Amino acid sequence: MNRLLRRLLGREPAPDGSIGALEPDEHVLAWAAIVGGGHLVTTSHGIWFPDPDEPRRVGWHLVSKATWQGGALVLVEAVEEDTLDGVVLLADRPPRRFGLGEPGKVPQVVHERVTGSIRSRHHRGLPGGGAWFVQRKVAGRGKYVLQVRPDPGTDRELVRRLAAEVGRQLPS
């Protein structure tokens, strides 16, 4: 199959060494070279980027924020700190900036996949800030999870108690 046909069918292979093992139902959507070396590769399950030891994928449901500005994609990755009665408590990592000389479809795919993973979102004001309650679809698993992401300065213990209370009220 020639390269043009593979691209049209959505079967464009990723550059060598830019991704790890894909899930059986995961496929490459778009990729772009990072200025200074390496590649960003978007798949149906998440975004792969270079890490010190090997490429690493962040699932779409764990991208808190993605912005495209000035030739760079800035990603904020969330980490799952805890699960409280079925509700996932998140914390954001520092933003990572990836300069892309020729971004192609990468910014568009990132925008579509991140926003497409969100089923609902609600911000609740709390002392010192607040927290986002976001229901998101986990790619490849076919299920939704309820995530809670506290704003900076919000009492994390209060957020933990609130998340656990909400979790106990969710249908099993």
SVG drawing of the C-alpha trace seen along z (x, -y; Angstrom):
<svg xmlns="http://www.w3.org/2000/svg" viewBox="-28 -33 45 39">
<polyline fill="none" stroke="black" stroke-width="0.4" points="0.0,0.0 1.5,-3.3 1.9,-6.2 -0.8,-8.3 -3.3,-5.5 -2.3,-4.6 -2.8,-8.3 -6.2,-8.4 -7.3,-5.3 -6.0,-6.6 -3.2,-3.9 -0.2,-6.2 2.6,-4.6 4.3,-6.6 8.0,-7.4 10.4,-4.7 10.9,-4.9 8.2,-7.5 5.6,-5.3 5.5,-2.2 3.2,0.8 -0.3,-0.2 -3.4,1.4 -5.1,3.8 -7.9,1.2 -5.5,-1.8 -4.4,-3.5 -2.3,-6.5 -4.3,-9.6 -1.5,-12.2 2.0,-13.0 4.5,-15.9 8.2,-16.4 9.1,-18.4 11.6,-21.2 14.8,-20.0 14.1,-16.3 11.4,-13.6 7.8,-13.4 4.3,-14.0 2.0,-11.2 -1.7,-11.3 -3.7,-8.0 -7.2,-7.0 -6.3,-6.5 -4.0,-9.4 -0.9,-11.4 2.6,-10.0 5.6,-12.1 9.3,-11.6 10.2,-10.9 13.7,-10.5 13.7,-6.7 11.1,-5.9 8.0,-7.3 5.1,-7.7 1.3,-7.9 -1.1,-10.1 -4.7,-9.1 -7.1,-11.8 -9.0,-11.6 -5.8,-12.7 -5.1,-15.8 -6.3,-18.7 -5.5,-21.4 -4.1,-21.7 -3.4,-25.0 -1.9,-25.7 -0.1,-29.1 2.9,-30.5 3.8,-27.2 3.8,-25.2 1.4,-22.8 1.3,-23.2 -0.1,-20.2 -1.1,-19.9 -1.2,-16.3 -3.2,-15.2 -2.1,-12.3 -4.6,-10.2 -3.8,-10.8 -6.5,-8.6 -9.8,-6.9 -12.5,-7.7 -15.7,-5.6 -15.3,-5.5 -14.4,-9.2 -10.8,-9.9 -9.0,-12.7 -6.6,-14.4 -3.5,-16.7 -2.0,-18.6 1.6,-18.3 3.5,-21.4 2.7,-22.4 5.0,-20.9 5.7,-22.9 6.3,-21.2 7.4,-23.4 6.2,-21.9 7.7,-23.2 5.1,-21.6 2.1,-20.7 -0.1,-19.1 -3.3,-17.8 -1.8,-17.4 -3.4,-20.5 -6.8,-19.7 -6.7,-16.1 -5.7,-17.1 -8.5,-19.6 -11.1,-17.2 -10.0,-14.3 -9.6,-16.3 -13.0,-18.0 -14.6,-14.9 -13.6,-12.9 -15.7,-15.3 -19.3,-14.2 -20.0,-16.9 -18.2,-19.3 -19.2,-21.5 -17.2,-23.8 -18.0,-24.0 -16.8,-27.0 -15.1,-26.0 -13.2,-27.9 -9.9,-29.0 -10.9,-28.2 -13.0,-25.4 -12.9,-22.1 -13.9,-20.9 -16.1,-17.8 -15.6,-16.3 -17.2,-13.2 -14.9,-11.8 -14.8,-8.9 -11.7,-6.6 -10.6,-5.8 -10.3,-2.0 -12.3,-1.1 -15.8,-2.3 -16.6,-3.7 -16.9,-7.0 -15.1,-8.1 -15.9,-11.0 -12.8,-13.1 -12.3,-15.9 -9.5,-18.4 -9.0,-21.0 -8.1,-24.6 -4.8,-25.8 -5.1,-26.9 -8.2,-24.8 -8.1,-22.7 -7.3,-19.3 -8.7,-17.4 -12.0,-19.2 -12.0,-18.1 -11.2,-14.5 -14.1,-14.4 -16.4,-16.0 -15.3,-13.6 -15.9,-10.6 -19.4,-11.9 -20.2,-12.3 -18.9,-8.8 -21.1,-7.3 -24.1,-8.9 -23.3,-7.5 -25.3,-4.5 -23.3,-1.3"/>
</svg>
